[in-house]
């Protein structure tokens, strides 16, 4: 089944969309009372060809105003947040989603056009207002306290509908509630075939205008039906814009992604979205319609990259088109529903001058780091999560000469080097059959055969640390990587531990000799309590001491002196008085002027 039949306006139907592993879509429209079967058996209405799907996995029936789902499988069927195991569930929501193995099935109850005005069926418009607030998937805080029920006389309908269609956010802003938003979105699917839009592709202006026009008509019809009190004119334009973003993009995240002041976006659940602005985390009044809308946004991000996210692989690292890093987790790992974390990249690449202006480091520190890159010294950037390691790595890479060939290796590609001769490699997770995995270590070994002048690894977090040290020590000087540690000495200990994970059973003295001969400089980056990011230490590895341990000598340190009245951390960057042992090389490669 690939096409939805033309719907009769006087007939109640169930619309079904089955989204397959390869992004194809099967569709069908069924009359009320008809039992629709899903499973591997060729006799099913929809054949789901996957090992994790039973022969007759589950069935769906439209009974009156409810969608009834009956599970008959071995592994269970997920309906919304609930996992059904040999049981029956009913929902009166107009739209819901089921999952069987790797398949996602959208179920939409299409009501007759004249149903709402039939006095024998609904009795009054107040019953409809009650339906908007009674969908079982609605968050509890969306149901207004004291809302009248459906047995009120006809004259009270506008008040009931107004309460059923609106809600107030935590910040006191009025908005249309999730139930009505779901209903409008489902009607949009009746009008337009959004599934034909390639997931992850940027929608063109014509498609966006088409969706906008369709939504304006749908919202206008709801406003006429519910009345101006229920849907005030000042809310409709914003509602249409939000629904266009949700249908074609990332929903409420779109304007946050456009905001240059936002550096990080954190979706905790559909109604709770935090952002980081100027180093401070704050709660926004943005919200998704429901868990399915968050899941759809995640799939729009990961599908074009050849990644997948489902119950068998419930977490994924990915990137947006602008290079921003994305991490997504879905149930059963995320117990409150799908969550997203987006680390945004600035629209304009930062430079060392920008970091000096922000107070992240001083001009002499910037000159030292630039000289080390030009002199082909191997750099290890260390810091905690969100401390700015990748940003600093991008900034320092700008000092690499255009004449050199660079190979970058990352889990999720986010480095944006400005040179032309750059080969970017990205790790790949295994497919559904467990094949096709390529780790950072695999890519690093292959990079050595690509004649690189320098290798830049986004982060060392496993046995690839040993391969990176060997590359630094065998003709690929000037390479750079990052790791998680809280000080230069801890960074050395971290690399020692990662090298032990390579599985070669090397003795610790051999690993330490490799570190001492491979890494020249450790740059420590920290995110302080006030949200500012600073280079708190630049240290040189000078060799091994008499005990066989790696010697770490600091060249610059940040010393905290206090806190301002506004809560900003005060301090100064201090040279330790020690010069790097390779000072003569820095002088030969220094820039004429900065």
C-alpha positions in Angstrom: 0.0 0.0 0.0 1.5 3.3 -1.1 -1.4 5.7 -1.6 -4.1 6.9 0.7 -7.6 6.6 -0.8 -9.7 9.7 -1.2 -11.7 10.1 2.0 -15.4 10.4 2.2 -16.3 13.4 4.3 -19.2 11.6 6.0 -17.2 8.5 6.9 -15.0 7.9 10.0 -11.7 6.3 8.9 -8.4 5.2 10.4 -5.3 6.5 8.5 -2.2 4.3 8.9 1.4 5.2 7.9 4.1 2.5 8.3 7.7 4.0 8.2 10.2 1.3 7.2 13.9 1.0 8.0 14.9 2.5 4.6 12.6 5.6 5.0 10.0 4.2 2.7 6.3 4.7 3.7 3.3 2.4 3.4 -0.1 4.0 3.7 -3.7 2.9 4.0 -7.1 4.2 5.0 -9.6 1.8 6.7 -13.2 1.9 7.8 -14.3 1.8 11.4 -14.6 -1.6 12.9 -12.1 -3.2 10.5 -9.3 -5.1 12.2 -5.9 -4.2 10.6 -3.0 -6.7 11.2 0.7 -5.9 11.3 3.4 -8.6 11.2 5.8 -10.8 9.2 3.0 -13.0 7.9 2.2 -12.3 4.2 -1.5 -12.4 5.1 -1.2 -9.3 7.3 -2.5 -6.0 6.0 1.0 -4.5 6.5 4.0 -6.9 6.2 6.8 -5.9 8.6 9.8 -7.8 7.4 12.2 -7.9 10.5 13.4 -10.7 12.8 12.2 -8.8 15.9 8.6 -8.7 14.5 6.3 -11.7 15.2 4.3 -13.3 12.4 1.1 -11.6 13.6 2.5 -8.9 15.8 -0.4 -6.6 16.6 -3.7 -5.4 15.3 -5.5 -2.0 15.3 -9.2 -1.4 15.2 -11.2 1.9 15.1 -14.1 1.4 17.5 -16.3 4.4 17.6 -14.1 7.3 18.8 -11.3 5.2 20.0 -8.2 3.5 18.5 -7.9 0.0 19.9 -4.5 -1.7 19.8 -4.1 -5.4 20.6 -0.6 -6.9 21.0 -0.2 -10.6 20.0 3.6 -10.7 19.8 6.6 -12.2 21.6 8.6 -8.9 22.0 5.7 -6.5 22.7 4.3 -3.4 21.0 5.1 0.1 22.1 2.1 2.4 22.1 3.3 5.9 22.9 5.3 5.5 26.1 3.6 2.2 27.1 4.9 -1.3 26.2 2.0 -3.7 25.5 2.6 -7.4 26.1 -0.3 -9.6 25.1 -2.8 -7.0 26.1 -5.2 -4.5 24.6 -5.0 -0.7 24.9 -7.5 2.0 23.9 -6.8 5.7 23.2 -9.3 8.5 22.3 -6.5 10.7 21.0 -6.9 11.6 17.4 -3.3 10.7 16.7 -0.9 8.2 18.2 2.2 6.1 17.3 3.0 2.5 17.7 6.3 0.7 17.3 7.0 -2.9 16.4 10.7 -3.8 16.1 12.4 -1.2 13.8 9.1 -0.1 12.3 7.2 3.1 13.3 3.4 3.1 12.7 1.4 6.3 12.8 -2.3 6.0 13.5 -4.7 8.9 12.9 -8.4 8.9 13.5 -10.1 10.9 10.7 -13.5 12.2 11.8 -16.4 13.0 9.5 -16.5 16.6 8.5 -20.1 17.1 9.7 -19.7 15.2 13.0 -19.0 18.3 15.1 -22.2 20.0 14.2 -24.5 16.9 14.6 -26.6 17.6 17.6 -27.4 13.9 18.0 -23.7 12.9 18.1 -22.0 15.6 20.1 -25.0 17.3 21.7 -23.1 20.6 21.9 -19.8 22.2 21.1 -18.9 21.9 24.8 -18.3 18.2 24.3 -15.7 18.9 21.8 -13.9 21.3 24.1 -13.8 18.4 26.7 -12.4 16.1 24.0 -9.4 18.5 23.5 -8.4 18.3 27.1 -9.3 14.6 27.5 -6.7 13.0 25.3 -4.7 10.5 27.4 -1.4 11.6 26.0 -1.8 15.2 27.2 0.6 16.3 30.0 -1.3 16.8 33.2 -0.5 20.5 33.5 -2.2 21.2 30.2 -5.7 20.4 31.7 -7.2 23.5 33.2 -8.5 23.1 36.7 -12.3 23.3 37.0 -12.9 23.0 33.2 -16.6 22.3 32.6 -17.6 18.9 31.2 -19.4 18.1 28.0 -22.9 18.2 29.5 -23.1 21.9 29.8 -25.9 23.7 27.8 -25.1 24.9 24.3 -24.7 28.5 25.4 -21.7 27.8 27.6 -19.6 26.2 24.8 -17.3 29.1 24.0 -16.0 29.3 27.6 -15.4 25.5 27.7 -13.6 25.6 24.3 -11.5 28.5 25.4 -10.3 26.6 28.5 -9.7 23.4 26.5 -7.7 25.0 23.7 -5.3 27.3 25.7 -2.8 26.8 28.4 -0.3 29.1 30.3 3.4 28.3 30.3 5.7 28.5 33.3 6.7 32.0 32.2 3.0 33.1 32.1 2.8 33.1 28.3 -0.5 31.9 26.7 -0.3 29.3 24.0 -2.4 26.7 22.3 -2.3 23.4 24.2 -0.7 20.2 22.9 -4.0 18.4 22.2 -5.2 21.0 19.7 -1.7 21.3 18.2 -1.7 17.5 17.6 -5.2 17.7 16.0 -4.0 20.5 13.6 -0.8 18.6 12.7 -2.9 15.5 11.9 -5.2 17.5 9.6 -2.1 18.9 7.9 -1.0 15.3 7.1 -4.5 14.8 5.5 -3.8 17.8 3.2 -0.1 17.4 2.3 2.1 14.4 1.8 5.0 15.5 4.1 6.4 12.0 4.0 7.6 12.6 0.4 10.0 15.3 1.8 13.4 13.7 2.2 14.2 13.6 6.0 16.9 16.0 6.9 16.8 17.8 3.6 16.4 21.6 3.8 12.8 22.3 2.7 12.6 24.8 -0.2 10.7 28.0 -0.2 7.8 26.6 -2.3 7.2 23.7 0.0 7.4 25.9 3.1 4.9 28.3 1.5 2.6 25.4 0.7 2.7 24.1 4.3 2.2 27.6 5.6 -0.9 28.2 3.5 -2.4 24.9 4.4 -1.9 25.5 8.1 -3.3 29.0 7.9 -6.5 27.5 6.4 -6.7 24.7 9.1 -6.1 27.1 12.0 -8.7 29.6 10.5 -11.3 26.8 10.4 -10.6 25.9 14.1 -10.8 29.6 15.0 -14.2 29.9 13.3 -15.4 26.7 15.1 -14.0 27.4 18.5 -14.4 31.2 18.5 -12.1 34.2 19.0 -12.0 33.6 22.7 -10.5 30.1 22.4 -8.1 31.1 19.6 -7.2 34.8 19.9 -5.8 36.3 16.7 -2.5 37.3 18.4 -1.8 33.6 18.9 -2.6 32.2 15.5 0.4 33.6 13.6 2.8 32.2 16.2 0.9 28.9 16.2 1.2 28.6 12.4 5.0 29.5 12.5 5.6 26.9 15.2 3.7 24.2 13.4 5.5 24.9 10.1 8.8 24.5 12.0 7.6 21.3 13.5 6.4 19.9 10.2 9.5 20.7 8.2 12.3 21.3 10.7 13.1 20.9 14.4 10.0 22.5 15.8 10.6 24.8 18.8 14.3 24.5 18.4 14.5 26.3 15.1 14.5 29.9 16.5 16.9 28.8 19.2 19.2 27.5 16.6 19.0 30.9 14.8 19.7 32.9 18.0 23.4 33.7 18.0 23.4 34.2 21.8 22.5 30.5 22.4 25.5 28.2 22.6 23.7 25.0 23.8 20.2 23.6 23.7 19.0 20.9 26.1 15.6 19.2 25.6 14.8 17.4 28.8 11.3 16.3 27.8 8.7 17.8 25.3 7.7 20.6 27.6 11.1 21.3 29.2 13.8 23.0 27.1 16.9 24.7 28.5 19.5 26.8 26.7 22.9 28.2 27.6 23.4 31.9 27.0 26.6 33.6 27.9 27.6 30.6 30.0 24.4 30.6 32.0 21.8 27.8 31.7 18.2 29.0 31.7 14.7 27.5 31.2 12.8 28.6 28.1 9.1 28.6 27.4 9.5 26.6 24.2 7.8 23.1 24.0 7.3 20.3 21.6 3.8 19.0 21.0 4.6 15.5 22.4 7.2 12.8 22.6 6.5 11.9 18.9 7.4 15.4 17.8 10.7 15.1 19.7 11.4 11.7 18.1 10.6 13.1 14.7 13.1 15.9 15.2 15.8 13.4 16.2 15.1 11.3 13.1 15.4 14.3 10.8 18.8 14.9 12.2 20.3 11.3 12.2 18.7 9.7 9.1 20.7 11.7 6.5 23.9 10.8 8.3 23.2 7.0 7.9 22.6 6.7 11.6 19.6 5.1 13.3 17.9 5.5 16.7 15.5 2.9 17.9 14.9 0.6 20.9 17.9 -1.5 19.9 20.1 1.6 19.6 18.5 4.2 21.9 21.3 6.7 21.8 23.2 8.4 19.0 25.8 11.1 18.3 25.2 13.2 15.2 25.5 16.7 13.7 23.4 19.4 12.1 24.1 20.8 8.7 26.1 23.7 10.2 28.3 21.3 12.1 26.6 21.7 15.5 27.0 18.5 17.6 23.9 16.6 18.6 23.4 13.8 21.2 20.0 12.1 21.4 18.7 9.5 23.8 15.3 7.8 23.7 13.4 5.3 25.8 14.0 2.9 27.4 17.2 4.7 28.4 15.6 8.1 28.7 12.8 7.4 31.2 11.0 10.8 30.7 10.9 10.5 27.0 13.3 11.4 24.1 15.9 14.1 25.0 18.3 16.1 22.8 21.5 18.0 23.6 22.8 20.3 20.8 26.2 22.0 21.1 26.0 24.9 18.6 28.8 26.2 16.5 29.1 30.0 16.1 28.0 31.2 12.6 31.4 32.9 12.2 34.5 30.9 13.1 36.3 32.2 16.1 39.9 33.3 16.0 42.6 33.6 18.7 42.0 37.3 18.7 38.4 36.6 19.7 39.5 34.4 22.5 41.9 37.1 23.7 39.1 39.6 23.6 36.7 37.3 25.5 39.4 36.9 28.3 40.0 33.2 27.6 43.7 33.8 27.4 46.3 36.6 26.9 48.2 37.8 23.9 51.5 36.2 25.0 49.7 32.8 25.5 48.1 33.1 22.1 51.5 33.8 20.5 53.0 30.8 22.2 50.2 28.5 21.0 50.4 29.8 17.4 54.2 29.4 17.5 53.8 25.8 18.6 51.4 25.0 15.8 53.7 26.6 13.2 56.7 24.8 14.7 54.9 21.5 14.3 54.7 20.7 18.0 52.2 18.0 19.1 49.4 19.4 21.2 47.1 17.7 23.7 44.0 19.8 24.6 42.6 18.8 27.9 39.4 19.9 29.7 36.0 18.9 31.1 32.7 18.5 29.2 31.7 21.8 27.7 34.9 23.6 28.5 35.6 24.6 24.9 38.2 22.0 23.8 36.8 21.6 20.3 36.4 25.4 19.9 40.1 25.9 20.8 41.1 23.0 18.5 39.3 24.7 15.6 41.0 28.0 16.5 44.5 26.6 16.7 44.1 24.7 13.5 43.9 28.0 11.6 47.6 28.4 12.2 48.4 25.3 10.1 50.0 26.4 6.8 47.9 26.0 3.6 50.6 23.9 2.0 50.1 21.0 4.4 47.8 18.0 4.0 45.5 17.5 7.1 43.4 14.5 8.0 40.7 15.0 10.7 39.1 12.1 12.5 36.0 12.4 14.7 33.0 10.5 16.1 30.6 13.1 14.8 32.2 15.6 12.4 32.2 19.1 13.9 35.7 20.4 13.2 35.6 23.2 10.6 39.1 23.7 9.3 39.5 26.6 6.9 42.4 25.1 4.8 41.5 23.6 1.5 43.7 20.4 1.7 41.7 18.8 4.4 40.3 15.2 4.5 37.5 14.7 7.0 36.8 11.2 8.3 33.9 10.3 10.6 33.4 7.1 12.6 30.4 4.9 11.8 28.4 2.7 14.1 27.3 -0.9 13.1 24.2 -1.4 11.1 21.2 -3.5 12.1 23.0 -6.7 11.4 26.0 -5.6 13.5 28.3 -5.0 10.4 29.9 -2.0 8.9 31.3 -0.4 12.1 34.4 1.8 11.7 35.9 3.2 14.9 38.2 6.1 15.4 41.0 3.6 15.8 40.2 2.1 12.4 40.2 5.5 10.8 43.4 6.5 12.5 45.2 3.4 11.2 43.9 4.1 7.7 44.9 7.8 7.9 48.5 6.8 8.2 48.2 5.4 4.7 46.8 8.7 3.3 50.1 10.6 3.4 49.0 13.2 6.0 51.3 16.0 7.1 49.2 16.3 10.3 46.5 14.3 11.9 43.8 16.0 14.0 41.6 13.7 16.2 38.5 15.2 17.7 38.9 13.3 21.0 40.8 10.3 22.3 38.6 8.2 24.5 39.9 4.7 24.0 42.8 2.5 22.6 43.2 5.0 19.7 45.3 7.1 22.1 48.2 4.7 21.6 47.9 4.9 17.8 47.8 8.7 18.0 51.0 8.7 20.0 52.7 6.5 17.5 51.5 8.7 14.7 52.9 11.8 16.5 56.2 10.0 16.9 56.6 8.7 13.3 56.7 11.7 11.0 53.3 13.3 11.6 54.5 16.1 13.9 52.2 19.0 14.5 49.2 16.7 15.2 46.6 17.6 17.8 43.9 15.9 19.8 41.7 16.4 22.9 40.9 14.4 26.0 38.8 14.7 29.2 40.9 15.7 32.2 40.9 18.4 34.9 44.6 19.3 34.9 47.8 18.7 32.8 49.0 16.0 35.1 45.6 14.3 35.1 45.7 14.5 31.3 48.9 12.5 31.3 47.4 9.9 33.6 44.3 9.8 31.3 46.4 9.1 28.2 48.3 6.3 30.1 45.0 4.7 31.0 43.7 5.0 27.4 46.8 3.4 26.0 46.3 0.4 28.4 42.9 0.0 26.7 44.6 -0.7 23.3 44.9 -4.4 24.2 48.6 -4.7 23.6 49.6 -5.3 27.2 52.4 -2.7 27.0 54.2 -2.1 30.3 53.6 1.3 31.9 57.2 2.5 31.5 57.0 1.9 27.7 53.7 3.9 27.6 55.3 6.8 29.5 58.3 6.9 27.2 55.9 7.0 24.3 54.0 10.0 25.8 57.2 11.8 26.7 58.6 11.6 23.2 55.3 12.3 21.4 53.4 15.1 23.2 55.1 18.5 23.5 52.4 20.7 25.0 49.3 20.3 27.1 46.7 23.1 27.0 44.2 23.0 29.9 40.8 24.5 29.2 38.2 25.0 32.0 34.6 26.2 32.3 34.5 28.2 35.5 31.5 28.6 37.8 30.4 31.9 36.3 30.1 30.2 32.8 33.3 31.7 31.4 35.8 29.5 29.6 39.5 30.0 30.2 42.9 28.4 29.3 43.9 27.8 32.9 47.3 26.2 32.1 49.8 25.7 29.4 52.3 23.0 30.3 55.3 21.4 28.5 56.2 17.7 28.7 60.0 17.8 29.2 60.7 14.0 29.4 60.9 11.5 32.3 62.2 12.1 35.8 64.4 9.8 37.8 61.4 7.7 38.9 60.3 7.1 35.3 57.3 9.4 35.5 56.4 12.0 32.9 57.6 15.5 33.8 55.0 18.3 33.3 56.3 21.9 33.6 53.8 24.7 33.5 54.5 27.8 31.4 51.4 29.8 32.0 48.7 29.4 34.8 45.5 31.2 35.6 45.3 32.3 39.3 42.0 33.2 40.7 41.9 36.3 42.9 38.2 36.6 43.8 34.6 37.1 42.7 33.0 40.3 41.5 29.6 41.7 42.8 28.0 40.3 39.7 29.4 36.8 40.3 32.1 36.9 37.7 35.3 35.1 38.6 38.3 37.4 38.8 41.9 36.4 38.2 45.0 36.8 36.1 47.1 34.8 33.7 50.6 34.5 35.0 53.8 33.3 33.3 55.7 30.9 35.5 59.0 32.3 34.3 60.0 29.1 32.6 60.7 29.1 28.9 59.9 26.1 26.7 62.9 23.9 25.8 62.1 24.4 22.1 62.3 28.2 22.3 64.7 28.4 19.4 62.3 26.6 17.1 59.5 29.0 18.1 61.7 32.0 17.2 62.3 30.5 13.8 58.6 29.9 13.1 57.2 33.0 14.7 54.7 35.2 12.8 56.0 38.6 11.6 53.1 40.2 13.5 49.8 39.4 15.0 
